[in-house]
Amino acid sequence: MSENKLTQTDATLNPPTTDLVNIKINGVAVKVPKGENIIESARRVGVDIPYFCYHPRLSKGDAANCRMCLIEVASTAPDGSVRKMPKPQAACTMPASEGLVVETETPAIIKDRKGILEFLLINHPLDCPVCDRGGECPLQNNTLFYGPPTSRFIEEKRHYPKSYPLSEHVVFDRERCIQCARCTRFTEDISGDSQLGFLKRGADIEVGSFASTAYQSKFSGNVIELCPVGALLSRNYRFKARPWDLLTQKSICTQCSNGCNIKYDYRVDKIQRVNARLNEDVNEEWTCDRGKFGHDYISADSRLREPLVKRGGKWHPISWTEAYALVAEKFKAAGSNVAGIGGANATNEDNFAFQKFFRETLKSSNIDHRLGAYQGPGAGPIFSRLGYHTTGTTIAELESAKTIFLLGTELADEQPILFLRVRKAARFKGAAIVNALDRAVADTTSASDFADVDLLYRPGTEVALLNGVLNVLFSKELVAAQDGLDFSGLQSAVAEWTPEKAAAETGVSAESIVRAAELLARGSVAVIAGKTVTEHAYYTDIAAVLANLVIAVGSPAGLNIPVTDFNAQGAADMGVLPDYGPGYTPVASAGLNTRGILQAAASGSLGALWIVGAELLEQYADTKLAESALENCQFIVMNALSLTPTASMADLILPVASAAEKDGTVTSCERRIQRIYRAFDISGNVKPDWLVFTEVAELLGGGAPYVSARDIWRDIAQTIPTHSSITLKSLGESGIRWQYAHPAPKPTVAAAPYKAPAAAGTSRA
Amino acid sequence: MGFLTDLTRRVKETQQALAEPALGTKALATGFGITFKHYLQQQIKLRPTETIQYPEERREQFPRTRWRHVLTRYENGLEKCIGCSLCAGACPARCIYVQASENSDDNRYSPGERYAVKYEINMIRCIFCGFCQDACPTGAIVLRKDFELADYHRDDFLYTKEMLLEPAPITGLIPLTAITVVEPAASSH
């Protein structure tokens, strides 16, 4: 794996080496890294070489098949004589070498380009006016700049059925395909599913899936953006708009916690499509299908546009003034016997105003954003031992890890962008992947396709498995001595967990455990634990053993137990936790957590409950408890986008702004703070959550009202020391990952008890 | 006070002028004489008439004049417009809104895959430059000679697709296959 022939050639991905060579491009002398391809080198001197199939993030192995980037090349012999290569060369596969002389604008090359485009257009239909790619099409652009004005081919073009549905999201127009192989290489190099390939040969060659089955991928939307013509198109966006009809606003994807940079393309107040925005630190230029096609809810007709109150079992629209009066009355009557749930899908500003409203105005700490059984990051054992709550590694750092250990996760579903990085590390950077799976959840995951070791363990035996790995590390003396760390206690604690015993307990073969331990001992380890772990009844024990593991292999910053909800990280940072205030400062008297709140509500003792966008019925682990809480609570007000099952059980619904309708910041699972921007309003009667809390707080006689999200950010920066140096301006295009202020604590080793599955109960997932 | 004295003086002068019948009559006769001369000349066609009796008469428009837009059809009745939005892109006043949709065999508006489901022109914004006509790849949108575009309400200037579209030829729009001949029920009479 380590000596992989495939290399990525983007200059920013492969920083210039010291090994530079002198080349000449159109008479301009330039020093470039040895082996860099000439398209990239030409960019350095501002020379534009047209291309279709080349893409810096795809392997160059199959490229050079569009022939658009032809250049004339000559080499300089040691005696100074220049020898020209007899035929034009493809710039995308031409490595830079000492004394190379490149010409891109000679009459021959100009004629070649015209010829190539004339060839490509023999069969490419000229239906640009009805093609969704028209207006932003590389083939259109290159034809305009480099192509011939007319064609000599007057024969009938080939015809195939239009708009063949390749997958749930992608339609394929075979007539338009120019066989650049970008999509096929994407499925092979990036998403890893290898679903698309070339069928047939010669003039009949076409892109397709095996036996014409549906193209199934969690990242299929990317091929739409990659396709240099209008052959692969979005089913969702089909015929909805032309590029010049659209307005664009930058945003962050709301579908998971990875914080992908996206842009909304919208018309008036309807989102037409979502495209990826470049951020090398997060999503590079990719999106997952959930992110690319999952934002229809923002402009859905079901969005609420005015406050609704339930009277006699029916919903009546009321004004905000009446709604506020009702909320103020109920919350005043309830005193501090109130609670708030939610915020994982709201911005940092919303969450800060939410907790401030509860803590300062209502004098209650009964707030919680966590809906799953997962009680991190506030309660995790990681912080005290490793110095961080959820993620030690950034997304970008994953690709430089030597070994990546995935535990109990279908990463492509839970953390799609982390999955792409893991896949990139495995494919391009020679990382080894150890994929441990709860066999009750799944036999195989997307990562199994490229994992070096698959460990399929019995439900609930994670701790045994990890202890087995630790045992091998110690018995084979793979643990390097570390300053001030005494492993003897841990060593004797795991001494009984020989690979054979661990194998018997977990159902994994002893050889696999040994192999996994050997791979983990290579150093520079990143561990990613997923839902099977976080939802586990004995989550804290597993986390403790994972901490032991990363410390033993010498990567104490390598543990990642990322959150999954959009801004769950930010909600925790802002203090929407019963026991911690903003910046994880412990509060004097801890309030009720989600379970406590719901139990109080179910018993009818809770005066008033405020739900901030949390879909309790769909997302809370204990649906029965949630149901009885919603039924028996005396008064429920909910900030909602639409009339969801949970919202329909509330007493008052306040229509709030979606991510496309408000400014603010969100924090991704790697603690990266990024901005979202208001694109449009679906109605003048919809307010952002923070404004609702501010206005109600003012009615109840609490603090100074905020006037904008920016205003709240100033307050956040003043309140939370780790955020103090961050201004909205300093966030820039790629955001800032906030850093813990204290120096990382000295890692400590502490053996965790193993509870056999019978005693521990099985995995909750 | 000066103003009042001045007014009184002018009233007096006017009264004096009118009191002299010969002077008033002469001026009137001279003036109407010119009018009468022209009237006679026109009546006996000595000089051409420039005035058009609008709205009873309308002046012939120049062949390339650009007024109200029309969305044209093919001879078989299908719409030429394919909803490509190039007109909207070319429009310097940004007054065209096009929303496209997909044709199906059962519900066909235009040849090919795509047709305009909405086509609106804001006639208050339009500057009648004709760029939309130039940009149109199918010759669907044309500016024709109907210049009487005044209206009473702003909303009425938002021309919809139905207003812009040429009337369909009677037989063209209905595919022959869709017509089922219903036999008159003989028993009812």
Interface residues (C-beta under 8 A of the other chain):
Chain A: D127 P129 V130 G134 G135 K162 S163 R238 F239 K240 A241 R242 W244 D245
Chain B: I82 G83 C84 S85 L86 A88 G89 V98 Q99 A100 S101 E102 G112 E113 R114 P137 T138
